[in-house]
Every structure is written in structure tokens, then in C-alpha cells.
Amino acid sequence: MKKRGFTLIEMLTTTAIMVIIFGLLTILFGRATTIHRTIRGGGDAENYGIYLLNTVLYGPGINWDEGLIGCRRTIHPELSEFAVRFNGLDPTVEIPASKKSGPYYYLGFQTAGGKNVLYRMAIANTTFAYSMYRDKGAPYDFDPAGVTANYFDLKPNWAKDRQLELLEGSGFYYYGKYLNELTAADTPYYVGVKLMLKNTTQNIQEAVTLYRCVRVRNIIKY
């Protein structure tokens, strides 16, 4: 008995079905990869943001007395005292006129022991990596081209490896006693810290936003 083989139409039909199935599987796996990337990127960005918030609020490492929550007083960036305490640093040059009420890229405060602490978010200045920096003390040199870079980059190695960065919109906000917007002549009673983060492969819509508002508990008037 002669064996009957596949006809050309049957082979073409089978091939077409397999192509359609592989096409559907490619789409499904592509979407699964995108979802996984989004979830992992969001988790990494959130962990990085929590680390930055904890450093600012509670101090780096075991230096809990250098946190914003326990500080003596916060100095508004537009007060002349800010430049006096931080070696002539003028943070207002980086603030567009439309953002005079915030966000500011600088946070300066005094600890309970009288130490000056300065943080800076590098967002608009392209000479810095998009990160947050903390001073090592006077002379508060935030110039990366300087002979001695007198600051710490707070981005840990794992965040650098995953290409995490701060986005435009991150910054420090200063409020009065009744959570009102401050002018330069006012003493801050509350400080808001806003972080918008993502990695370089994520879309802006996938960015993670974290915000904390802290009352300066130990305000001393001079």
C-alpha cells in the first residue's frame, strides 16, 4: 500500500499556525519581560529612595544625632545666614524664577550639638551625576572639578549598578508654623523631602515618588 504524504496546502497551513503561535508567545514573553522590568525597577527605586530618606531624616549610619528629625534648626536657603554658615554658598543661583517657593536643591541645618550639615540634590547641574550629596564639613566644596571634592555621594554601588537616578521635581520644601509657604525671611518649622526616582531604562511614567514632611522639633530663636 502506497503511503500518502502531506500535501502542500497542509504543510502551508501547519506552518502558518506555528508562525501565529510563535508570534503570540513572543508578544506574551515580551510583555512579561516588560512587567518584570517595571516591577523590579520600581522596587529598586523605592529601596534607593527609602535609603536616602532615612539618611537625611535619621542621619548616616550610627550618627543618629545628625538627622533632620533631631536637628536644632533648619536654615532657609534664601536667608543670608545660609551663605554665612556654608562658606558663601549661594543655592539661589540654581533655582528658576518660577520655582522660588520650591523645590530647593539644598538642605542646611544645625544638629543639637551645633554641627552644620548640608545636603544637595544634583538635578539641574549636569556636571554631577543625578544623585544626592552630603558635605564633609567646611569649606563645603560641591565642585566636582575641585582639587578636593569635599562631599559624599550618597548613591551606593548597587544603585549605581542598576542605573538609578533622581529626576527633575525632586527637592526640599520649606514651610512655616501653619504649613504655609515660606518667604526668605521666615524660619522653617517644617521641611518636606520629595524624591522622584527611576532607572535609565524606565519611562518617566514608571518613576517612583516618595515624600516626607518633618517638623523641626527643637527650634531655637537667636
Secondary structure, DSSP 8 states (H G I E B T S, - for coil): -------HHHHHHHHHHHHHHHHHHHHHHHHHHHHHHHHHHHHHHHHHHHHHHHHHHH-STT-GGGSGGG-SEEE-TTSHHHHHHTTT--GGGGS-GGGTTS-BSEEEEE-TTS-EEEEEE-SS-TTS-SSEEEE-STT----TTSSS--EEE---HHHHHTTEEE-TT-EEEEE-TTS-B--TTS--SEEEEEEEEEETTS-GGG-EEEEEEEE-TT----
